[in-house]
Amino acid sequence: MGVPWRAQLLAHLAGVVLAAGALSIPANISYVFDESNCILSVQWDDVRPSPRNSCDYYTGLFTGNAWVEEKWSEALSKKMAVPLGKNMSFGLRMSCNNTVEGELFKIPLEQNGTAETGATNVSCICHNMEWMACSWKRGRLAPWDTNYHLSFWHDNLEERQRCTNHSVDGDTFRCIFPINCSGQRTLVLSIRSDSEDIQPVCVLTKEGTEKSDYPIKLHPPTNLKVKRFNNLYLTWNASSSWNGICYQVETNGIKKEPSEDDTTVPLNLEPKKYHILRVRAVLGKIASGCKEVRGLWSEWSEPAYWDERENFETLHIILFVTIPLCAAVLTIILLVYLKRIQLLIFPIIPDPEKVLKRMLEDQREEYLPFEYPSEFIKPDTIKTDYKMS
């Protein structure tokens, strides 16, 4: 949107006024502010005296409290992203030989629409450098049915992108969009309404893992496991491939001191108890020993469980079953062998009645009359036959 010239502004800027030892402000300043993309374009005429290479133009943004985006340049134009939603001004002046500064001229950046209808309390969180979640509140004087939409843009995008994954909860709006927010770029957010009565709001946020204008929140660690080598250890998969990630272990609600870039930690668990273990992560400053962090703690991971009671109970059951069984088997074996040993030491004495009976039966068999075969003639029979003859 082009901003029309004002009569007093033209009168103030009409020409170059040089005074002894002083410099004028640049002349014929014109600017266009594109609220859709939050881009301000400013141009002016060159008023530098000769030699011009010793003079530069200064540009900056005044937030009401301090100057930001300050820069010296020989260019006769400036194009920059600017925030909206507060009293902003663009500043321009000239200086030669870095000693004498010209008069500073301010261009107020006014918003269209009704005051206090634009989005407020804008905040964004970058999740694991993969996607960003932004939220804001409805303006104090905005109608209850006001609907806002968010668009984003940075240097690597040819045109602004509109966030489509949005939701509303009462007066709180939320939108999520994918973006790699690990670079060193300025991310421009525009929150607008389809109604021209609602003030647009522009937010500028700087990216970067070392320092950014928004917090970074990592994904929680995954695949927690309790392993036993010589001792017990808790292991998990890292939340990210970056260095300087701090992990904090919680055991039964008790948090331990965080450690840096360590996905395997020893455990000292109290025996015969049930243990619940969780881990969370935060992006810390490298080699700071987790004393400095650069974002927000992640959510807690899915818990891992370690129940040594089961081991003890199982051991008790095994011992309760095994010991009596082994005792019974040993007793049977011992009894068998004891019987054999007893027979060797104390042989069985036969029953006297049975022994005598067997002896009498043997003698009786010896004294029974002898039965001759039929083909033999008994002596008595022979004698009788002889007398008869």
C-alpha positions in Angstrom: 0.0 0.0 0.0 1.4 3.4 -1.0 1.4 6.1 1.7 0.3 9.5 0.3 2.4 12.5 0.7 1.4 15.0 3.3 1.6 18.8 2.7 3.7 19.5 5.8 6.1 16.7 4.9 6.6 18.1 1.4 7.2 21.5 2.7 9.7 20.2 5.2 11.6 18.2 2.6 11.5 20.6 -0.3 15.2 21.1 -1.2 18.5 20.9 0.5 19.4 23.4 3.1 23.1 23.7 3.8 24.3 25.6 6.7 27.9 26.2 7.9 29.1 23.0 9.7 25.7 21.3 9.3 24.2 18.8 6.9 20.6 18.6 5.7 18.3 15.7 5.8 17.9 13.7 2.6 15.4 15.3 0.2 12.2 14.0 -1.6 11.7 11.1 0.7 9.0 8.7 -0.5 8.0 5.3 0.9 5.6 2.5 0.3 4.5 0.0 3.1 3.2 -3.4 2.0 1.2 -4.5 5.1 0.6 -7.9 3.6 4.3 -8.7 3.6 5.3 -6.3 6.3 7.8 -4.7 3.9 8.8 -1.0 4.0 10.4 0.5 0.9 11.9 4.0 1.2 13.7 6.1 -1.5 15.3 9.6 -1.3 17.4 12.0 -3.4 21.1 12.2 -3.0 22.2 15.4 -1.1 25.7 14.4 -0.3 28.3 17.1 -0.9 31.5 16.3 -2.8 33.4 14.0 -2.2 30.5 11.7 -1.8 32.5 8.7 -0.9 33.1 10.2 2.5 29.4 10.4 3.3 26.9 7.7 4.2 23.2 7.4 4.9 22.0 6.0 8.2 18.7 4.0 8.5 17.1 2.4 11.5 13.8 1.5 13.2 12.7 3.2 16.4 10.5 1.0 18.6 9.5 3.8 21.0 12.3 2.7 23.4 15.4 2.0 21.2 16.8 2.0 17.7 17.1 -1.3 16.0 18.2 -2.5 12.5 20.7 0.3 12.4 22.9 0.5 9.3 25.1 2.9 7.4 25.2 2.7 3.6 25.8 4.8 0.4 22.5 3.5 -1.1 19.7 5.9 -1.9 17.0 3.4 -0.9 16.1 0.9 1.8 13.9 -2.1 1.8 13.3 -3.9 5.0 10.8 -5.9 7.0 9.3 -4.0 9.9 7.1 -5.0 12.8 3.6 -3.6 13.4 1.4 -3.5 16.4 3.4 -0.8 18.3 4.5 2.7 17.7 7.2 2.3 15.0 9.2 4.9 13.1 11.7 4.6 10.3 14.7 6.9 10.8 16.9 8.4 8.1 19.9 10.8 8.3 23.3 11.5 6.7 26.8 11.7 8.1 30.1 12.6 6.5 33.6 11.6 7.7 31.9 9.8 10.6 32.0 13.0 12.6 29.2 15.4 11.6 25.7 13.9 11.6 22.8 15.4 9.7 19.3 15.9 11.1 17.4 12.7 11.8 14.1 12.4 10.1 11.4 10.0 11.3 8.7 8.4 9.3 5.8 7.1 11.5 4.5 3.7 10.5 0.8 3.9 11.1 -1.5 0.9 10.9 -4.7 0.8 9.0 -7.9 -0.3 10.7 -9.5 0.5 14.1 -7.1 0.8 17.0 -6.8 -2.1 19.4 -8.4 -4.6 17.1 -5.3 -6.3 15.9 -3.8 -9.5 17.3 -2.1 -9.2 20.7 0.2 -11.4 22.8 1.8 -13.0 19.8 4.2 -15.8 20.7 5.8 -18.6 18.8 7.7 -21.8 19.7 9.9 -23.8 17.3 9.5 -27.5 17.7 12.6 -29.5 17.0 13.6 -27.2 14.2 10.9 -28.8 12.1 7.7 -26.8 12.6 6.5 -23.7 14.4 3.5 -23.1 16.6 2.3 -19.5 17.0 -0.6 -18.3 19.2 -2.2 -14.9 19.8 -5.2 -13.3 21.4 -8.0 -11.4 19.9 -7.7 -7.6 20.0 -9.4 -5.9 23.0 -11.8 -3.9 20.7 -12.1 -6.6 18.0 -15.6 -8.0 17.5 -16.2 -11.5 19.0 -16.5 -13.1 15.6 -13.2 -11.6 14.3 -11.2 -14.3 12.4 -7.5 -13.9 11.9 -5.1 -15.7 9.6 -1.3 -16.0 9.7 1.2 -15.7 6.8 5.0 -16.1 7.1 7.9 -15.2 4.9 11.7 -15.2 5.0 14.6 -14.6 2.6 14.5 -18.1 1.1 10.8 -17.9 0.1 9.9 -16.3 -3.1 6.4 -15.3 -1.7 4.7 -15.4 1.6 3.1 -18.7 2.7 -0.2 -18.9 4.5 -0.6 -21.1 7.6 -3.6 -23.4 7.1 -3.4 -25.6 10.2 -5.2 -23.3 12.6 -7.5 -23.6 15.5 -9.5 -21.3 17.9 -10.2 -21.8 21.6 -12.2 -18.9 22.9 -10.1 -15.8 22.5 -6.9 -17.7 21.7 -5.9 -18.4 18.2 -3.2 -21.0 17.2 -1.6 -21.9 13.9 1.1 -24.5 13.1 3.3 -24.5 10.0 6.4 -26.5 8.9 9.6 -24.5 8.7 13.3 -25.2 9.2 14.0 -22.6 11.9 17.7 -23.4 12.5 19.1 -20.8 10.1 20.2 -17.3 10.6 17.3 -15.6 8.9 14.6 -13.1 9.9 11.2 -14.7 9.9 8.4 -12.3 9.2 4.9 -13.1 10.5 1.8 -11.3 9.4 -1.5 -11.7 11.3 -4.4 -10.1 9.5 -8.1 -10.3 9.1 -10.2 -10.3 6.0 -11.9 -7.2 7.3 -10.2 -3.9 6.7 -11.4 -2.6 10.0 -9.1 -5.0 11.9 -5.5 -3.7 12.3 -2.8 -5.9 10.7 0.1 -7.0 12.9 3.6 -7.8 11.8 6.1 -9.7 13.9 9.8 -10.1 13.1 11.7 -13.0 14.7 15.3 -13.9 14.2 16.2 -17.6 13.8 19.3 -19.4 15.0 20.3 -22.1 17.4 22.7 -19.9 19.3 20.3 -17.0 19.7 16.8 -16.6 18.5 13.8 -14.4 19.3 11.6 -17.5 20.0 12.2 -20.5 22.2 13.1 -23.9 20.7 11.4 -27.0 22.1 12.8 -30.4 21.2 10.9 -33.6 20.8 11.0 -35.9 23.9 13.5 -38.8 23.8 12.2 -42.2 22.6 12.8 -45.9 23.0 13.7 -45.8 26.7 15.1 -49.1 27.9 16.6 -50.4 31.2 19.6 -52.7 30.4 21.8 -54.7 32.6 25.5 -55.1 31.8 27.5 -55.3 34.9 25.2 -52.7 36.4 21.8 -51.2 35.4 21.7 -48.5 32.7 19.0 -46.4 31.2 19.3 -45.8 27.4 17.2 -43.8 24.9 17.3 -42.4 21.4 18.5 -38.8 21.1 15.9 -36.1 20.5 18.1 -34.5 17.7 21.4 -34.8 16.0 22.6 -31.5 17.3 25.2 -31.1 20.0 24.6 -29.5 23.3 21.4 -31.3 24.2 20.8 -31.7 27.9 18.9 -34.7 29.2 17.2 -35.0 32.6 16.2 -38.3 34.1 13.3 -38.6 36.5 13.0 -41.7 38.7 9.7 -42.1 40.6 9.1 -38.4 40.4 12.6 -37.4 41.6 14.6 -35.4 39.0 18.3 -35.8 38.7 20.9 -33.3 37.5 20.8 -33.0 33.7 23.7 -34.2 31.6 24.9 -33.1 28.2 24.8 -35.3 25.1 24.6 -38.5 27.1 22.0 -41.0 26.1 23.2 -43.8 28.4 23.3 -43.2 32.2 23.9 -45.6 35.1 21.1 -46.3 37.4 21.2 -46.8 41.2 17.8 -48.2 41.9 16.6 -49.3 45.3 16.0 -53.1 45.2 12.7 -54.9 45.8 10.7 -51.8 44.5 8.8 -50.7 41.4 10.4 -47.9 39.4 9.1 -45.5 36.8 11.7 -43.7 34.7 11.2 -40.8 32.3 13.5 -38.5 30.3 13.2 -35.0 28.9 15.5 -32.8 26.7 16.4 -29.2 26.2 18.7 -27.5 23.8 21.6 -26.2 25.9 24.7 -24.1 25.2 27.5 -26.3 24.0 30.1 -27.2 26.6 28.2 -25.3 29.3 27.5 -28.4 31.4 23.8 -27.7 31.0 24.2 -24.5 33.0 22.7 -22.5 30.1 19.8 -23.5 27.9 18.6 -22.1 24.6 15.0 -23.2 24.7 12.2 -24.9 26.5 12.2 -28.4 28.1 10.6 -31.0 25.9 7.6 -33.0 27.1 8.5 -36.1 29.2 9.1 -39.3 27.3 7.0 -42.4 27.4 7.9 -44.0 30.8 10.1 -47.1 31.1 9.4 -49.5 34.0 11.7 -51.6 36.1 10.2 -53.9 38.7 12.7 -55.8 40.7 9.8 -57.2 42.8 9.0 -59.5 40.0 12.5 -60.8 39.9 12.5 -61.5 43.7 9.0 -63.0 43.6 9.9 -65.2 40.7 13.1 -66.2 42.4 11.1 -67.0 45.6 8.6 -69.1 43.6 11.4 -71.0 41.8 13.1 -71.6 45.1 9.8 -72.6 46.8 9.1 -75.2 44.1 12.7 -76.3 43.4 13.9 -76.9 46.9 11.1 -79.3 48.0 11.4 -81.1 44.6 15.1 -81.5 44.9 14.7 -82.6 48.5 12.1 -85.3 47.5 14.3 -86.6 44.7 17.3 -86.7 47.0 15.3 -88.5 49.6 14.1 -91.2 47.1 17.6 -91.7 45.9 18.9 -91.8 49.4 16.3 -94.3 50.4 17.1 -96.6 47.5 20.8 -96.6 48.3 20.2 -96.9 52.0 18.1 -100.1 51.4 21.0 -101.6 49.4 23.5 -100.6 52.0 21.2 -102.1 54.7 21.0 -105.4 52.9 24.7 -105.6 52.7 25.2 -104.8 56.4 22.1 -106.6 57.7 21.1 -109.5 55.4 17.6 -110.9 55.7 17.3 -113.8 58.1 15.1 -116.6 56.6 11.9 -117.7 58.4 12.8 -120.8 60.5 9.4 -122.5 59.9 9.9 -122.2 56.1 13.5 -123.5 56.4 12.4 -126.6 58.5 9.5 -127.3 56.2 11.8 -127.2 53.2 14.3 -129.5 54.9 11.6 -132.1 55.9 10.3 -132.1 52.3 13.8 -132.8 51.0 14.3 -135.7 53.4 10.9 -137.2 52.6 11.8 -137.2 49.0 14.9 -139.2 49.8 13.1 -142.0 51.7 10.3 -142.7 49.3 10.2 -146.4 47.8 12.0 -146.7 44.6 9.8 -147.5 41.7 11.3 -149.9 39.3 10.5 -149.9 35.7 8.1 -152.5 34.4 10.7 -154.2 32.4 12.6 -155.2 35.5 11.5 -158.1 37.7 11.3 -157.6 41.4 13.4 -160.1 43.5 10.3 -161.3 45.5 8.5 -162.1 42.3 11.4 -164.2 41.0 11.6 -166.2 44.3 8.0 -167.0 44.3 8.0 -168.3 40.8 10.9 -170.6 41.5 9.1 -172.4 44.5 6.1 -173.0 42.5 8.0 -174.9 40.0 
